[in-house]
Each structure stands twice: as C-alpha cells, then as structure tokens.
C-alpha cells in the first residue's frame, strides 16, 4: 500500500508538511506489516501516518481518512545529506 497526499506525492517519513496551515513533519508511515514500530497501526487502522506539529502535538491519520484531510499539504522532502 502506498499512502499519498491529495497532490499525488507519496507520503514518506520525515516529509515537511503544512498541517492546518502550520508547519509539521511526518513522524511515521504505517503502510505494511513487518515493522515492529508500525505494525500496531496497520493491524488496528489498516495503516496511516503520524503528523507532528507545534499546535496539536501528534495526530494519527488512518489510511482510509487521508483523502479527507485537505489541511495536510506536502511541502518538501527531508534532505538526504
């Protein structure tokens, strides 16, 4: 399963985003079983993403609700330097 922003880019851990018009970052992407850090999210919600921002703290968005989050916008990838 590949999770994507409304704009079509794949959601990747570390992405810089706008979340409800404020800066945020993708903290985790739970899109497949096999990762002990994210398996619980896949089993419980069918996958999803955790967004971290200064206002809400951490927000988990289940995979089947990502298309409803118009306030989640891709900004940039984390530098791979």
N, C-alpha and C positions, 0 to 999 in steps of 0.2 A: 504494500500500500504506500502510495506517495501522497503526502499532505501538501497542499498548495494554498498560497494566498489567493484572494479574489483576482489579483492581477495575473496569475498564472505561474509565478515563480515557485519553485519547490521551497518548502519551509525547512531550514537547516539550523541545528543548534548553533547559537552564537549570533544569529542574524540580528541586526539592528532594525527596530520597527518603531512605528508610531502606534500607540495603543490608547484609544480615546484621546487622540491629539497630543499625547505626551510621549517622550522618548521611553523606549523599553528595549528588552532583549529577549530572544527565545532562549529559555533556560534548558528545556529538554524537548525532545521529539520522541514520542512513543508511537512507532508505526509498524513494529513487528515484534514477535516473541523472540527470545534468545538473548536479551539484555537484562540482567538482573535488576538494573536501576529503573527500567521502564516496563517490565513485564506486568506488574500490577495494574498499570494504567491501561494496557492493551486488554488484559483479561476483564477488567471492571467496566471500561468505557469503549472498548473497541479501538483504543488508541487516542491520540490527541497531542496537544502541545501545551507547555507551561510557559507563560509570559511573565517576566519580572519587570516591574516598573516602580517608580518612586511613590505613586499615589496608592495603588491597590496592593502593592507588595507582589504576591504571586497569584496568578489566575490560571487555572487549568481550563482549556477549551477542548471538550471531547471532539473527536474526529468528525462525527456526524453533525456538529454545530459550527464548524469553521466557516462554512459558506454563509452563515448568518451574521458573522462578525465583520460588518462593514468598517468598524473602527479599528481593525487590525490591518496596518499597511506596511508593506516591505519598504525598507529604506536602503540598507546596504548589507553586504556580507562582512563577517569578521575577517580582518586582514590575516592572511596565511603567512605572515613574515617570519 
